């Protein structure tokens, strides 16, 4: 197991939280609201015909956001994302469509309005079983995880995709 050291980013984050002072002075309320229909900033997408993978991910950018990482996931009908795991926790809120999410070894059905939680390091995969795009807001604690792990937070997912996504 890798030796754990407290990163400067984590200390900084703890100081901000303990200060009870907002990280953004004079926040503009209109900048704190996003419409899922208008999307966010493109992050990444993946398409692999052999594995039936097709999806794209956008990030909702908010001023002053530090620990949460809200993303919009879109999966076309009949497609899925890769089976993967990562260092951050995820909360999925289904906005449109229906499908299922593999959490560990169990598939759980999803429909509009459902909320699913995926613990850190647990393999998961989302599949669209409907006839319209499956649209999910995925809220993660990537900001916190990055403060703890640094660049290892990025590499954790990348290493597992290439090794395990075909299982």
Order of alpha helices (4+ residues) and beta strands (2+ residues): alpha-beta-beta-beta-beta-beta-beta-beta-beta-beta-alpha-alpha
